[in-house]
Amino acid sequence: MNNRQACPWLAISVVAAFVLSSCGPAAAPLTEEAPPVASTEAAMPTAEQEVAAPAENIGTFAFSGVNFEFDPSLVLSIDHNPALQVYEHLVMWDPEKGPVPGVAESWEANADATVWTFRIFEGVKCHDGTDFTTADVKFSIERTIAAGALTYQFVALDSIEVIDDYTILFKMKYPHDLPNTFTDAWGQFIMCESVGDKSPEWFGQGNGIGTGPYKYESYVPGERLILTYNEDYRGGWREGQFTKIVYEIVEDSTIREQMLRSGQADVSVYIPFDSFESLEATGETTPIAFPAFAQLIYFFKTDKPPVDNLEVRQALSYAFPYEDVASGTFGGYGVASKGAVPRLMWEPPTEPEGYAFDLERAAEVLAGSGAAAPIDVNLGIQVGNREALLASQLWQGELAKIGVDLAIQELSTGAFWDEVYNPESGFDIIAFPMHIGHVTPNEFLGALYNAEWTWFPFTRWNNPEFNALLDEANQKEATDKAAADEVYARAERILMDDAVAVWALDMPEVLVRRNDISGYEPNPLYSYDVFWYDLTRK
């Protein structure tokens, strides 16, 4: 796993400002004269790098997630952090270099990017001791497609053909940047075919079979997940690396902070920003805030009164205090969103006309909407999202001034996702801090793609013109990025015009680590992930 980061704004403990400028590589257009080239960056370790059995070294993650999904084809939330330790991807994303080898050592495409050939590393072992081959790759992708939750990632895929144990061919329906798709944090876990006969109950007990540097050891729901090192990992092991990872499941951010201060935890995420100064002052912990490919979004359920009314949605959008949220939450490191895609990741050729805070205009639009008074709307938010809750309360205060009563309800992780997938949900709005899976506007825009296909169907919004534009841009992106950007910009304008959501804030991410932990380098794509294999204790 290659997570090196060369961006200067990630090299300090707390960035001075949330700078919206990407230091990552732009995707190079693929042309007939310059087809995609094979990647051969990674290599198997040399004997002198390896040790037979590193000394025991236990790392503890005070983890904010409560409910874990262990089926790699269904992981959709923060629980992909432990999954990334157990399962590998064919391709990973590096902020400086773009797609880099995961378990695939090289790849190449034909001139129009419709046929991709990947070669995987030889000598890789599954956690059950079997040899890892391209049959496992084919099985993994087809299984995830069949599971349905992340099928949208594979809409361009036509067929998969195993050439030999280490070579696999992917035929696409149209030009497609497949290596970039394979970097996705979700939906691209490569598992071993031996999980094919396992039941949901087996996964639910904290089991899995991958090729990653760690294996599941034990799981106590609501309390603790323990991983142990995979002695056969292809990268080998060196002294100082962590041999056991303990995810202590702690919903309360105050308790997670106390664990960091006392040394009971080595790292944690979602620590309150107002604790940064005192944490750094201890001399024992370092808070790290950095820009991420993440956005705080409030999705409207567009088939449910009163937010089925476009003018009501527009009024609520004008009433959102964008700048107050940017300055008053997330430590002031966030930036008011300009559109439906964080501008750190993508800037459109032309900016759409968005919704700036204008309470007078909000009142006028609401008055002309025809919606019957009183106007009551309810909002669901995952428990533990302290900053997003504060943003919601700021909105609640402004809405009260124009006669809208916003009720906020915190939901457990399981209940939250139940509402996202429930077509009869009683919520008018769902607040979601969205972290996308791979670097393309399609990831953020695709959350609204065809309510029957998207991984986030809460809105029940389905616009055929928008869907067609995403299909068109997806086809152009592999060969003509500028043309694709023009189409994506048209799609973004449709979303803004139809006020499908309030795109509130381009969010920062935060992690706090103990100072004796070295090797952590933030990655704006895998923004709340810790790749434990890269870390050592000083």
C-alpha positions in Angstrom: 0.0 0.0 0.0 1.6 3.2 -1.1 0.3 6.2 0.8 3.2 8.6 0.4 2.2 12.3 0.4 4.3 15.1 -0.9 1.9 18.0 -0.5 3.4 20.7 1.7 0.1 21.5 3.4 0.0 18.0 4.8 3.5 18.1 6.3 2.6 20.1 9.4 0.4 19.2 12.4 -2.4 21.6 11.8 -2.8 23.4 8.5 -3.0 27.2 8.7 -5.8 27.4 6.2 -8.0 25.1 4.1 -6.4 25.7 0.8 -8.4 24.6 -2.2 -5.6 23.8 -4.6 -4.9 20.2 -5.6 -1.3 19.0 -5.5 -2.3 15.6 -7.0 -1.8 14.7 -10.6 -4.5 15.6 -13.2 -5.7 12.5 -15.1 -3.8 12.5 -18.4 -6.0 12.0 -21.4 -5.6 8.7 -23.2 -5.1 9.0 -26.9 -4.3 6.6 -29.7 -0.8 8.1 -29.9 -0.4 7.9 -26.1 -2.3 4.9 -24.7 -2.3 4.1 -21.0 1.1 2.8 -20.0 1.7 -0.2 -17.7 2.6 0.6 -14.1 5.5 -1.3 -12.7 6.3 0.8 -9.6 5.8 -1.8 -6.8 8.1 -4.7 -6.2 8.1 -7.7 -3.8 10.4 -7.1 -0.8 14.0 -8.2 -0.7 15.1 -10.7 1.8 17.1 -8.2 3.8 14.0 -6.1 4.4 12.1 -9.0 6.0 12.2 -10.4 9.5 10.8 -13.9 10.3 8.7 -12.7 13.3 8.7 -9.0 14.4 8.4 -8.4 18.1 4.9 -7.9 19.3 3.7 -4.3 18.9 0.1 -3.4 19.6 -1.5 -0.4 18.1 -4.8 1.0 19.4 -7.3 3.0 17.4 -10.1 4.7 19.4 -12.7 4.2 16.7 -15.8 6.2 16.3 -17.7 3.6 14.2 -20.2 1.4 16.1 -21.6 -1.1 13.7 -19.2 -3.0 11.5 -19.9 -4.5 8.1 -17.5 -7.4 7.4 -18.8 -8.4 4.0 -16.3 -6.6 1.7 -18.9 -6.4 -1.0 -21.2 -4.4 1.3 -18.9 -2.0 3.2 -20.2 1.5 2.8 -19.0 3.5 5.8 -16.1 4.2 8.1 -15.8 0.4 8.7 -13.8 0.3 5.5 -10.9 1.4 7.6 -10.3 -2.1 9.1 -11.4 -3.7 5.8 -8.5 -1.9 4.1 -6.1 -3.7 6.5 -7.5 -7.1 5.6 -8.3 -6.8 1.9 -6.2 -5.3 -0.8 -7.2 -3.4 -4.0 -5.9 -4.0 -7.4 -4.9 -0.4 -7.6 -4.4 2.3 -4.9 -4.3 6.1 -5.2 -1.3 8.2 -4.3 -1.8 12.0 -4.0 1.5 12.6 -5.9 1.4 9.9 -8.5 -2.2 8.9 -9.0 -3.0 5.2 -9.4 -0.2 3.0 -8.1 0.0 -0.8 -7.7 -2.0 -2.6 -5.1 -2.1 -6.3 -5.6 -1.8 -5.6 -9.4 1.8 -5.0 -10.4 1.0 -3.6 -13.9 -1.8 -2.7 -16.3 -2.2 -1.5 -19.8 -5.0 -0.7 -22.2 -5.7 -0.6 -25.9 -5.8 2.8 -27.7 -9.4 3.7 -26.9 -9.3 2.4 -23.3 -12.0 -0.2 -23.9 -9.8 -3.3 -23.1 -7.6 -3.4 -20.1 -5.1 -6.1 -19.2 -3.9 -6.3 -15.6 -1.2 -8.5 -14.2 -1.1 -9.4 -10.5 1.9 -10.1 -8.3 2.9 -13.7 -8.2 3.5 -15.5 -4.9 0.7 -13.8 -3.0 -1.1 -15.9 -0.4 -4.6 -15.7 0.9 -5.1 -15.7 4.7 -6.3 -19.3 4.5 -3.0 -20.3 2.9 -4.2 -20.8 -0.6 -2.5 -19.2 -3.6 -4.0 -15.9 -4.8 -4.8 -15.8 -8.5 -6.8 -13.9 -11.0 -9.7 -16.3 -10.4 -10.0 -14.6 -7.0 -10.0 -11.2 -8.7 -12.8 -12.2 -11.1 -14.8 -13.7 -8.2 -14.4 -10.6 -6.1 -15.6 -8.2 -8.8 -18.5 -10.3 -9.9 -19.6 -10.9 -6.3 -19.6 -7.2 -5.5 -21.6 -6.5 -8.6 -24.2 -9.2 -7.6 -24.4 -7.8 -4.1 -25.9 -4.6 -5.6 -24.8 -1.9 -3.2 -21.9 -0.7 -5.3 -22.9 -2.0 -8.7 -22.9 1.5 -10.2 -19.1 1.5 -10.1 -19.1 -1.2 -12.7 -21.7 0.1 -15.2 -18.9 0.4 -17.9 -17.8 -3.2 -17.4 -18.8 -5.7 -20.1 -16.9 -8.9 -19.3 -14.0 -10.3 -17.4 -11.7 -12.9 -18.8 -9.0 -14.8 -16.9 -6.0 -15.3 -19.2 -3.8 -17.2 -16.8 -3.2 -17.3 -13.0 -1.6 -13.8 -13.0 -3.2 -12.1 -16.1 -6.8 -10.9 -16.4 -8.6 -8.9 -19.1 -11.4 -6.5 -18.7 -13.6 -5.5 -21.6 -15.5 -2.3 -21.3 -18.7 -1.2 -23.0 -17.1 2.1 -23.7 -13.8 3.9 -23.0 -13.3 3.9 -19.2 -10.4 4.8 -16.8 -10.5 1.5 -15.1 -7.4 1.8 -12.9 -8.9 5.0 -11.4 -12.1 3.1 -10.6 -10.1 0.3 -8.9 -8.7 2.9 -6.5 -12.1 3.4 -4.9 -12.2 3.1 -1.2 -15.4 1.2 -1.4 -16.5 -1.7 -3.6 -13.0 -2.6 -4.8 -11.9 -5.0 -2.1 -10.3 -8.1 -3.5 -11.2 -11.2 -1.5 -10.3 -14.8 -1.9 -12.7 -17.1 -3.6 -12.9 -19.3 -0.5 -15.4 -16.8 1.0 -17.9 -17.8 -1.7 -19.7 -20.4 0.5 -19.7 -18.3 3.6 -22.9 -17.1 5.2 -23.9 -13.5 6.3 -23.7 -14.9 9.8 -20.1 -15.9 9.3 -19.1 -12.5 8.1 -21.2 -10.9 10.9 -19.1 -12.7 13.5 -16.0 -10.8 12.3 -14.5 -13.1 9.7 -13.0 -12.6 6.3 -10.3 -14.0 3.9 -8.2 -11.5 2.0 -4.5 -11.0 1.2 -3.8 -7.8 3.2 -1.2 -7.3 5.9 -3.6 -8.1 8.7 -6.2 -10.8 9.5 -9.3 -10.6 11.6 -8.6 -12.2 15.0 -11.7 -11.4 17.2 -14.7 -9.2 17.4 -17.0 -8.2 20.3 -19.9 -6.2 18.8 -20.1 -2.7 20.2 -16.8 -3.1 22.0 -13.7 -4.2 20.2 -12.3 -5.5 16.9 -8.8 -7.1 16.9 -6.6 -7.7 13.9 -3.4 -9.7 13.9 -0.5 -9.5 11.4 -0.5 -11.8 8.3 2.9 -13.5 8.5 2.7 -14.4 4.8 2.0 -10.8 3.6 3.7 -10.1 0.3 5.3 -6.9 1.6 7.2 -8.8 4.3 7.7 -7.5 7.9 10.3 -5.3 9.6 11.0 -4.6 13.2 8.9 -1.8 14.6 5.8 -2.5 12.6 2.5 -3.2 14.4 1.7 -6.9 14.8 -1.7 -6.4 16.3 -4.3 -3.7 15.8 -7.1 -3.1 18.4 -10.1 -1.0 17.3 -11.7 0.1 20.5 -15.3 1.1 19.6 -15.9 4.4 21.4 -18.8 6.5 20.3 -18.2 9.4 22.6 -15.5 11.8 21.2 -14.7 13.1 24.7 -13.8 9.5 25.8 -11.7 9.0 22.7 -9.8 12.2 23.5 -9.2 11.1 27.0 -7.8 7.8 25.7 -5.3 9.7 23.5 -4.2 11.8 26.4 -3.7 8.9 28.7 -1.9 6.7 26.2 -4.7 4.1 26.0 -5.1 4.9 22.3 -2.5 5.6 19.7 -4.7 7.3 17.1 -8.3 8.5 16.7 -10.4 10.5 14.3 -13.3 12.9 14.8 -11.8 14.6 17.8 -13.3 18.0 18.5 -11.4 20.9 16.9 -11.6 23.0 20.0 -9.4 20.4 21.7 -6.5 20.9 19.2 -4.6 23.5 21.2 -4.6 21.6 24.5 -3.8 18.3 22.8 -0.8 19.7 21.1 0.3 21.4 24.3 0.7 18.1 26.0 3.7 17.4 23.9 2.5 13.8 23.6 -0.1 14.1 20.9 -0.3 15.7 17.5 -3.6 16.8 15.9 -3.5 16.7 12.1 -6.1 18.7 10.1 -6.0 18.5 6.3 -8.1 19.1 3.3 -9.9 16.0 2.0 -12.1 15.0 -0.8 -15.1 15.3 1.5 -18.3 17.4 1.6 -21.0 18.0 4.1 -24.3 17.5 2.2 -28.0 17.8 3.2 -30.0 15.6 0.9 -33.7 16.3 0.4 -36.3 13.5 0.0 -37.7 14.9 -3.2 -40.8 12.8 -3.2 -42.0 13.7 0.3 -44.0 16.9 1.2 -43.0 19.6 1.8 -39.6 19.1 0.2 -41.1 17.6 -2.9 -41.8 21.3 -3.7 -38.9 22.8 -5.6 -39.4 26.3 -4.2 -39.4 24.9 -0.7 -36.1 23.3 -1.4 -34.7 26.5 -2.9 -35.9 28.5 0.1 -34.2 26.1 2.5 -31.0 26.3 0.4 -31.0 30.1 0.6 -31.5 30.0 4.3 -28.4 27.9 5.0 -25.7 30.0 6.7 -22.8 28.8 4.5 -20.1 31.2 5.7 -21.1 30.9 9.4 -20.9 27.1 9.1 -17.5 27.5 7.4 -16.1 29.7 10.1 -17.9 28.2 13.1 -17.5 24.5 12.6 -14.7 22.1 11.8 -12.2 24.4 13.4 -12.7 27.0 10.6 -10.7 24.7 8.3 -13.7 24.1 6.0 -14.7 26.1 2.9 -18.3 27.0 1.9 -19.1 24.7 -1.0 -19.4 26.2 -4.5 -21.1 23.2 -6.1 -21.9 19.5 -5.8 -18.2 18.5 -6.0 -15.4 19.7 -3.6 -13.2 22.1 -5.5 -10.1 20.6 -4.0 -10.8 17.6 -6.2 -12.4 19.1 -9.3 -13.0 22.6 -10.7 -15.6 22.9 -13.5 -15.0 25.0 -16.6 -17.6 27.4 -15.4 -19.1 27.7 -11.9 -22.8 27.1 -11.5 -25.1 29.7 -9.9 -25.4 28.3 -6.4 -27.2 29.3 -3.3 -25.5 32.0 -1.1 -27.1 32.8 2.3 -29.9 35.3 1.7 -32.7 35.0 4.3 -34.8 37.7 2.7 -34.8 35.9 -0.6 -35.5 32.6 1.3 -38.6 34.1 2.9 -39.8 35.4 -0.5 -39.3 32.1 -2.3 -41.0 30.2 0.6 -44.0 32.6 0.5 -44.4 31.9 -3.2 -44.1 28.2 -2.9 -47.7 27.5 -2.0 -46.6 25.2 0.8 -49.1 25.2 3.7 -48.0 26.7 7.0 -46.7 25.8 9.5 -43.8 24.2 7.7 -42.2 21.4 9.7 -39.2 19.5 8.4 -37.1 16.8 10.1 -33.5 16.0 9.6 -31.6 12.8 10.4 -27.9 12.7 11.2 -25.5 10.0 12.4 -24.8 10.2 16.1 -21.3 11.3 16.9 -20.9 13.8 14.0 -20.4 16.7 16.4 -19.4 19.3 13.8 -22.2 18.4 11.4 -24.6 18.6 14.2 -23.4 22.1 15.1 -23.8 23.1 11.4 -27.4 21.7 11.4 -28.2 23.7 14.6 -26.9 26.9 12.9 -29.3 26.2 10.0 -32.1 25.4 12.4 -31.7 28.9 14.0 -31.9 30.7 10.6 -34.9 28.6 9.4 -36.8 29.5 12.6 -36.6 33.2 11.5 -38.7 32.4 8.3 -41.2 30.2 10.0 -39.6 26.8 9.3 -39.3 24.4 12.2 -36.3 22.0 11.7 -36.3 19.0 14.0 -33.0 17.3 14.3 -32.7 13.6 15.2 -29.5 11.7 15.8 -29.4 8.2 14.5 -27.1 5.2 15.2 -25.1 4.1 12.2 -27.4 1.2 11.4 -30.6 3.3 11.8 -29.1 6.0 9.6 -28.4 3.6 6.7 -31.8 2.0 7.1 -33.3 5.4 6.5 -31.1 6.0 3.5 -32.4 2.9 1.8 -36.0 3.1 3.0 -38.1 4.5 0.2 -40.8 5.3 2.8 -38.4 7.1 5.2 -40.1 9.6 7.4 -37.2 12.1 7.2 -37.3 15.1 4.9 -33.6 15.7 5.0 -30.6 13.4 5.7 -27.2 15.1 6.6 -24.2 13.2 5.4 -20.5 14.0 5.5 -19.7 12.4 2.2 -16.2 10.9 1.5 -16.0 9.7 -2.1 -14.2 6.6 -3.2 -12.1 7.6 -6.2 -11.0 10.8 -7.9 -13.7 11.8 -10.4 -16.6 14.2 -10.4 -18.7 11.1 -11.1 -18.3 10.0 -7.5 -20.0 13.0 -5.9 -22.5 13.5 -8.8 -23.2 9.8 -8.9 -24.7 9.8 -5.5 -27.7 11.3 -7.3 -27.5 9.1 -10.4 -30.8 7.2 -10.9 -32.4 6.4 -7.6 -32.6 2.7 -8.4 -28.8 2.5 -9.0 -27.1 4.9 -6.7 -25.5 3.8 -3.4 -27.4 6.7 -1.7 -31.0 6.5 -2.8 -32.5 8.6 -0.1 -33.5 11.5 -2.4 -35.6 9.3 -4.7 -34.7 11.8 -7.3 -34.3 10.5 -10.9 -33.6 12.9 -13.8 -33.1 11.2 -17.2 -31.2 14.1 -18.6 -28.8 14.1 -15.6 -28.4 10.4 -15.9 -27.6 10.6 -19.6 -25.0 13.4 -18.9 -23.2 11.2 -16.3 -23.1 8.3 -18.7 -21.7 10.6 -21.4 -19.1 12.1 -19.2 -18.1 8.7 -17.8 -17.4 7.6 -21.4 -15.4 10.7 -22.3 -13.3 10.8 -19.1 -10.9 8.1 -20.1 -10.0 9.7 -23.5 -10.8 13.4 -23.3 -10.9 14.8 -19.8 -11.7 18.4 -20.9 -14.7 17.3 -22.8 -15.8 15.2 -19.9 -15.5 18.2 -17.6 -17.8 20.2 -19.8 -20.5 17.5 -19.5 -20.0 17.1 -15.8 -20.5 20.9 -15.4 -23.8 20.6 -17.2 -24.9 17.8 -14.9 -23.8 19.8 -11.8 -26.0 22.8 -13.0 -29.0 20.5 -13.2 -28.5 19.4 -9.6 -28.2 23.0 -8.4 -31.2 24.2 -10.4 -33.3 21.4 -9.0 -32.0 22.0 -5.4 -31.7 18.3 -4.8 -29.5 18.9 -1.8 -27.8 21.7 0.2 -24.0 21.4 -0.6 -22.9 23.0 2.6 -19.2 22.7 3.2 -16.0 21.3 1.6 -14.8 19.6 4.7 -11.4 19.0 6.2 -10.4 15.8 7.9 -8.7 15.4 11.3 -6.7 12.7 12.9 -4.8 12.8 16.2 -1.9 10.5 16.9 0.4 9.9 19.8 3.9 11.4 19.1 5.6 8.0 19.3 3.8 6.9 16.2 5.6 7.6 12.9 4.8 6.9 9.3 1.3 8.4 9.1 0.8 10.6 6.0 -2.7 11.9 5.2 -4.3 11.1 1.9 -7.2 13.3 0.9 -8.9 10.3 -0.8 -8.6 7.8 2.0 -9.0 10.6 4.4 -10.0 9.0 7.7 -8.0 5.8 7.1 -4.9 4.7 8.9 -2.8 2.2 7.0 -1.2 0.4 10.0 1.3 -1.5 7.9 3.0 1.9 7.1 3.3 2.8 10.8 5.9 2.1 13.4 6.3 3.1 17.1 9.4 5.1 17.8 
